[in-house]
Amino acid sequence: MVAESSNLSHSGFTRRSNPLEDILTEVGRALQVLDGSAQAGRPNPAGPKPLNAVEEQDALSPAEQQHAAGLMRINHVGEICAQALYRGQAMFCRDAAIRDVLYEAAAEEVDHLVWCNERLQELNSRPSILNPLWYLGSFSLGAVASRAGIPYNLGFMAETERQVEQHLDSHLEQLPPQDERSRAIVEQMRIDEIEHRTTAETHGAVPLPAPIKLGMRLMSKVMTTIAYRI
């Protein structure tokens, strides 16, 4: 797994601070994520922004550009949710090694977040206006999930990544073939998500009960439907 990927890394959490400091730190992280000031630790897999952006956009019809933007907005929201989920889990995790696993995964999600945001800008679009709600809901879910114990805590991580991987597979099928920049980003995200899932399973993740998996899928369906448009 890639080491610290951004200025939102987990390095400050190897020593536990007091609860007030933790809360203030998480508020600061959330603001950086939501206001777009987060920085990626790795280069964009799509490469530098095209010098002739108009020519690149001309390769897509207006309908294709709008569809690609909708899919990348879904991916951006997915990264908002995954990062918030992992940070919520990590904040209340008492095992330092597992906490580091969660923070490292969250750091890589920042890379994905930045890449998706850059692609949305190139497509003359924007992130979801509901991102603050997605973040708050996912962080709260992570905090609750952390109380289920480390095996189920990691199980949430593995199941989240499994479902994200399925979404990304679907998006690779739906993206216009000529949209090489979006596809490059999604393909790298897929590689990273598989690695996150494998890491969770290696560290002892257990399968979640079927009703919880179903609930996660239903929540994901609501999120993707709304995020595609707003």
N, C-alpha and C positions, 0 to 999 in steps of 0.2 A: 504494500500500500504506500502511496505517495506520502512523504513526510509533510510537515506543516505546509498548507497550501495557500494561506492568506494571512492577512493581518487579523483574521478572526480565528486563529489557531487555538489549540487547547493548551498551549504551553503554560499559561498562567494558572492552570488548575491542578498541577501535580501536588501543590500544597493547598490544603483546604483553608479558605478564609472564613470570616464570620458570615452569617446569613445575610446581613444587610449588604455587605460587599458583594456577595454573590448576586443578589437581586439587582443591585445597581449595575454590575457588570453585564448581566443579561439584558437589561434595558438598553444599555449602550450598544450591545451587539445587535439587538433587534432593530434599533434605529439605523445603524449602518447598513443592515440588509435592506430595510424598507425604503431608505432614501436613495439607494443606488450608489452609495459611496464605498461599498465593499470592493476589494481588489482581488483579482485572481492570482494565484501563485504559479500557475502554469500558462503557457501561451495558448491562445485560442486555436483549437485544432483545425478551424477553417482557414487559418492563416491571417495575414494582415488584411485590413479592410481594403476592398478594391479601390484603385485610384479612380476608376470610372464607374461610380456606383450606378449611374443612370443606365449604362450599358448592361450591367449585371442584372438590374431590375427588369430591363427590357426582355430578358430571357424568359421571364414569367409573365403570363397574362394577368390582368387585374384580379381575376377570380383565383388564380393559382397563388398570387402574392397574398391575397387575403386569407386563403386557406392555410398557407404555410405560416403566416403570422398567428393564426388561431392555434395551430399545433404547438408553435414555439411558446406561445403564452401559457398553454397548458403545462408544458415542460418547465417553464419558469415558476409557475405556481407549485408544481410538484417538488421543485428544489426548495422553495420557501417552506413547504410543509415538512419535507424530510429533515431539513436542517433544524427547524424548530422542534420537531419530534425528538431528535437526537440530543439536542441541548437540554430539553426538558428532562429526558431520561438521565443524562449525565449529571445534571445539577443535584439530583437526589440519589445518585448511585454511590455506595460506600466503598466499592471495590475500585482501587486506583487503576488497576490494569484495564478493567472493563470500561471505566470512565475515559481512559485514554483512547480506547477503541472507538467509543462513541464520538469523542471530540475530533478524532482524526477523520472519521466519516463525515462529520458536519463540516469540517474544513474543506474537504473535497467537494461537498455540495455547493460551497461558495463559488468554486471555480465554475461549476455548471450554471449557477445562478447568473454570474457575470457574462458567461458566453451567450446564454439565452437572451439576456437583456441587450447585448451588443447586436445580436441577430435581429431582434425585434426593431431596434433603431434602424438597421439597414433596410428592413422591410417597411419602414415608415409607420410602425405601429408602436404599441406601448404595453407595459405589464398590466396585469389585472388591477383594477381599482380596489378590489376587495382583499389585497394582499395582507393588510393589517389583521383582518379577521382570520384569514387562513393561518397566519403565523401564531396568533393568540390561541386559536383552537388546537393547533398541532402541539404547541408547547405544553398546553394544559394536558393533552392526551399523553404526552411523553412523561409528564410528572406523575400522572396516575399509573401509567404502565410501569414506572420504576418501582412501585410498591409491590409488584407481583413477584419480585425476586429476579435474580440475575438470569437464570435460564429463560424465563418468559420475557424478560427485558430484551435479551438478545433475540428472542423469537419474534418480537415486534419489529426489530431491525431487519431480520431475515425476510419476514413476510412483506414488509414495506418494499424492500428492494426487489423481491420477486414480482410484486405487482407493478412496480415502476418499470422493471425490465419488460414485462408484457406490453405495457403502454408504449414503450420505445420501439419495440418490434412492430407494433401496429403503425406507429408514426413513420417508420422507415418504409412501410408499404404505401402509406398515404401521401407522403411528400412527393411533389413533382420530381421526376427523375433528373431534370436539369438543375434543380436546386441543390447544387453540390455543397454549398456552404452550410445550409441547415443540416444536411445529411451527415457531413463530417462531424458536426457538433453532437448530433444525436448518437452517432456510432461510438464516439469516445465516451459519452455519458453511459451508454449501455455497458461498455467494458468496465467502467468504474463501478457501476451498480452491481454487476455480477461479482466483482471482487469484494464489495462490501458484504454482500449476502454470504459469500464463502467465508469471509472473516468471522461473521457472526456465528455461522454454523461450526467453524473450527473451535471457537471459544465456548461452545456449549449451548447454542440456541436449541430450544425444543419447539416442536410444532405447536401452533396456537390452536385452541379449540375451534371447531368448524363455525360456530355462531359468531365468534370474533372475526374470523377471516371474512365471513359473509358481510358483517357490519362494515369492515374496512373497505370491501369492494363497493358496497352501496354508497358509502361516503365518498369514495374516489369517483364514482359515476356522477354524483351530484357536482363535485368539484370540477371535473373535466367538462361537463356540459355547460356550467356557468362560465368557467374561465375561457372557454373557446370564444365567447362573445364579449365578456366584460372582465 
